[in-house]
Amino acid sequence: MNPPKSRNERPSRPLRGSNHTGIRQYNERTVLQAIRQHGAIPKADLARATQLSTQAVSLIVDRLFEDDLLIKQPRVRGRIGQPSVPLSLNPQGAYGVGLQVGRRSQEVMVCDFVGQQIWHHEVHYAYPNPQQVIPMLQQHLQMAQQQLGTAWDRVVGVGLTAPLSMHQWADLLGPQAAQVVRQWEQVNLHREVMALTPQPVWFAKDTLAASVAELLNGQGRRLSHYLYVFVGTFVGGALVLGGQIHAGPRGNAGAIGSLPTGMAGASNTSGHDPVDRHHAPAQLLQLASGWQLEQALVQAGHDPLCIHHESITNACYQACTQPWLQQASNALAMTVASASAFLDLDAVVVDGSLGRGLIEALLQQTRDRLSDYRFEGMHLPQMVLGKVGAHARALGAAWLPLHAQFFPDTNVILKEVA
């Protein structure tokens, strides 16, 4: 008798195709998804996994070979009957290009058909000036094309990711930056990028794109119900339910950065006074973002960009990092407790663009702070470190066109606007 599967493991649900005519593309995507999930697999096992007929699988596999999307692995001998030939995805069968525009950095990444990073380039800046960012995006696309050479013909599209409202919270970046950053309110970044390339362009908000990368390349391979937390310049999140990203009707589900950390009209949980003229409590992003740590480093005479390096955990920075960790973990623990009451989470996955050691310290201190909350009537979720790391947003963006072209469920994480 096999032991029962942990609730934290994604249930193994069979992919169902159809033998009816007229939905050939869907069946092809179902076969590709089965190979992606199972790894190298013979035709007979592929038919059982997709519940398609052996004949239908043979026809689909032949077409996928013609498109160079599959490759044959060495024959497997030693079983009863004829040796089987496992089939796997061809990493060079297709490519996705990801563009990430953030409040402190800009990235371009190319990934192959199995989600491996092929090429990456990153630029840091003090704040995002649209007059500079958009020309840089054009340069990045040209650089990516030059890097791929003739393989550029196998690029199926461009994924774009950025904060949904770049202009919001501009005041936190300082008065000089605020005036420039507010210009983003008049910029439709998606359309600007569509004008730069003949390739189709898909858009997802930055934390949603990062969660795509974690879902497909990280903890999402084993977890089904979790809150994803990404700590960058500002902290944000995304929601995965039933093994699928739940974006919400406006693409903003799991937007924990906006979560209040106290009751209106009272001091917030950090013990500070309310932060604005309406006496509203601080939002999570005002207490648990990299931005606050950057400002502490600047005041101490350090380079603020060192928050992205492993050296940020060195003893010389502890006067800045320790108060930030205490404040951020307190606020994040309250967020986890609140989210657990509504969502019945298996886990909370924490990742970010900050130094890995700092993210690990934040995870551990948040885990410790959860003991300050009562969980009667709720399930205490695991606190888990993300596997993808600092470049999750760019990798997730590169996954978007591949997901749109080759996955059976395009879902609500994708949005293509003409």
Secondary structure as the mmCIF struct_conf table of DSSP 4:
data_model
#
loop_
_struct_conf.conf_type_id
_struct_conf.id
_struct_conf.beg_label_comp_id
_struct_conf.beg_label_asym_id
_struct_conf.beg_label_seq_id
_struct_conf.end_label_comp_id
_struct_conf.end_label_asym_id
_struct_conf.end_label_seq_id
HELX_LH_PP_P HELX_LH_PP_P1 ASN A 2 SER A 6
TURN_TY1_P TURN_TY1_P1 ARG A 7 ASN A 8
BEND BEND1 GLU A 9 GLU A 9
HELX_LH_PP_P HELX_LH_PP_P2 ARG A 10 PRO A 11
HELX_LH_PP_P HELX_LH_PP_P3 ARG A 13 LEU A 15
BEND BEND2 HIS A 20 HIS A 20
TURN_TY1_P TURN_TY1_P2 THR A 21 GLY A 22
HELX_RH_AL_P HELX_RH_AL_P1 ARG A 24 HIS A 38
BEND BEND3 ALA A 40 ALA A 40
STRN STRN1 ILE A 41 ILE A 41
HELX_RH_AL_P HELX_RH_AL_P2 LYS A 43 THR A 50
TURN_TY1_P TURN_TY1_P3 GLN A 51 GLN A 51
HELX_RH_AL_P HELX_RH_AL_P3 THR A 54 GLU A 66
TURN_TY1_P TURN_TY1_P4 ASP A 67 ASP A 68
STRN STRN2 LEU A 70 LYS A 72
HELX_LH_PP_P HELX_LH_PP_P4 GLN A 73 ARG A 75
STRN STRN3 VAL A 76 VAL A 76
BEND BEND4 GLY A 78 GLN A 82
HELX_LH_PP_P HELX_LH_PP_P5 PRO A 83 PRO A 83
STRN STRN4 SER A 84 SER A 84
STRN STRN5 LEU A 87 LEU A 89
HELX_RH_3T_P HELX_RH_3T_P1 PRO A 91 GLY A 93
STRN STRN6 TYR A 95 VAL A 101
BEND BEND5 ARG A 103 ARG A 104
STRN STRN7 SER A 105 CYS A 111
TURN_TY1_P TURN_TY1_P5 PHE A 113 VAL A 114
BEND BEND6 GLY A 115 GLY A 115
STRN STRN8 GLN A 117 HIS A 124
BEND BEND7 ALA A 126 TYR A 127
HELX_RH_AL_P HELX_RH_AL_P4 PRO A 130 LEU A 148
HELX_RH_3T_P HELX_RH_3T_P2 GLY A 149 ARG A 154
STRN STRN9 VAL A 155 ALA A 162
TURN_TY1_P TURN_TY1_P6 LEU A 164 TRP A 169
HELX_RH_3T_P HELX_RH_3T_P3 ALA A 170 LEU A 173
HELX_RH_AL_P HELX_RH_AL_P5 PRO A 175 VAL A 181
HELX_RH_3T_P HELX_RH_3T_P4 ARG A 182 GLN A 186
HELX_RH_AL_P HELX_RH_AL_P6 LEU A 189 MET A 194
TURN_TY1_P TURN_TY1_P7 ALA A 195 LEU A 196
BEND BEND8 PRO A 198 GLN A 199
STRN STRN10 VAL A 201 LYS A 205
HELX_RH_AL_P HELX_RH_AL_P7 ASP A 206 ASN A 217
BEND BEND9 GLY A 218 GLY A 218
HELX_RH_3T_P HELX_RH_3T_P5 GLN A 219 ARG A 221
TURN_TY1_P TURN_TY1_P8 ARG A 222 ARG A 222
BEND BEND10 SER A 224 HIS A 225
STRN STRN11 TYR A 226 VAL A 231
BEND BEND11 GLY A 232 PHE A 234
STRN STRN12 VAL A 235 LEU A 241
TURN_TY1_P TURN_TY1_P9 GLY A 242 GLY A 243
STRN STRN13 GLN A 244 ILE A 245
TURN_TY1_P TURN_TY1_P10 PRO A 249 ARG A 250
BEND BEND12 GLY A 251 GLY A 251
TURN_TY1_P TURN_TY1_P11 ALA A 253 GLY A 254
HELX_RH_3T_P HELX_RH_3T_P6 ILE A 256 SER A 258
STRN STRN14 PRO A 260 PRO A 260
BEND BEND13 THR A 261 GLY A 262
TURN_TY1_P TURN_TY1_P12 ALA A 264 GLY A 265
BEND BEND14 ALA A 266 ALA A 266
TURN_TY1_P TURN_TY1_P13 THR A 269 SER A 270
BEND BEND15 GLY A 271 GLY A 271
HELX_LH_PP_P HELX_LH_PP_P6 HIS A 272 PRO A 274
BEND BEND16 ASP A 276 ASP A 276
TURN_TY1_P TURN_TY1_P14 ARG A 277 HIS A 278
HELX_LH_PP_P HELX_LH_PP_P7 ALA A 280 ALA A 282
STRN STRN15 GLN A 283 GLN A 283
HELX_RH_3T_P HELX_RH_3T_P7 LEU A 284 GLN A 286
TURN_TY1_P TURN_TY1_P15 LEU A 287 LEU A 287
BEND BEND17 ALA A 288 SER A 289
HELX_RH_AL_P HELX_RH_AL_P8 GLY A 290 GLN A 299
TURN_TY1_P TURN_TY1_P16 ALA A 300 GLY A 301
HELX_RH_3T_P HELX_RH_3T_P8 PRO A 304 HIS A 308
BEND BEND18 HIS A 309 HIS A 309
HELX_RH_3T_P HELX_RH_3T_P9 GLU A 310 THR A 313
BEND BEND19 ASN A 314 ASN A 314
HELX_RH_3T_P HELX_RH_3T_P10 ALA A 315 TYR A 317
HELX_RH_AL_P HELX_RH_AL_P9 GLN A 318 LEU A 343
BEND BEND20 ASP A 346 ASP A 346
STRN STRN16 ALA A 347 GLY A 352
BEND BEND21 SER A 353 LEU A 354
HELX_RH_AL_P HELX_RH_AL_P10 ARG A 356 ARG A 369
HELX_RH_3T_P HELX_RH_3T_P11 LEU A 370 ASP A 372
BEND BEND22 TYR A 373 TYR A 373
TURN_TY1_P TURN_TY1_P17 GLU A 376 GLY A 377
BEND BEND23 MET A 378 MET A 378
STRN STRN17 GLN A 382 LEU A 385
BEND BEND24 LYS A 387 VAL A 388
TURN_TY1_P TURN_TY1_P18 ALA A 390 HIS A 391
HELX_RH_AL_P HELX_RH_AL_P11 ALA A 392 PHE A 406
BEND BEND25 PRO A 408 PRO A 408
TURN_TY1_P TURN_TY1_P19 VAL A 412 ILE A 413
#
